[in-house]
Amino acid sequence: FFFSSRRRHTRSCLVSWVGDVYKRQYYDTWATTLLWSIQHYAPWVNLHCHIVNPSNTLDKLDHVSYTTEERDLSDPDVFSGYLQAVRFLKAYELFPNNEPVIVVDTDSICTHSFTKEQFDQVHLDHPVVLYKEKTSRWLAGFISMGSNTFRKDFHDLLMSKPIEEWAGFWDQTCLKQLNDKHVFEKAPIDWMSIGKNGNESIFLTLKGEQKELEKYLGNYLKVKTQIENSQSSD
């Protein structure tokens, strides 16, 4: 999640990921990379991370604040649905006063610097949402929550069904329904690319098997290596 408070003339970033014992490697591999890539390219952003069922050996990053929760859901499909959707619960619960908030998928990486002015340009009254042209779908991978009732409506729609009845992609199901009430605007291509980054977007994200295929993973690792080399030379 990203949020900025214009009243305080500051901008902050909240990245939420969730895990348990079998997801620990996912946190170490993807979430920490996203966090420090943002720290590298946008050090003026404050970071917060929310973790579900953290391990006792959780490696917390410096200059990142954390919240945690314990959640016992025995059905894997229900648990998957919760892991995907909890970020949108927290976007409202932690920032209920329409603070500028952007939600970004954890399996993403920040590829270059961005300014406070660019940040503010995607915080509108209405939601700005990643749109996949090939499938004509709004995606939860990048959402600027806007300053209307969208984040509360998203939270309430998610919670309209007991968590024990959730399933995978419950967040996407609710997002699709909310498009009937809220006028979504397509996220600019210079903010997020999927798989390849021919648009030189601020964020690159990988979906599904892209995280294992060299032609996609190579783009991600190239950015990661560039950051590592830059930091080692400083």
Disulfide bonds with the S-S distance in Angstrom:
none
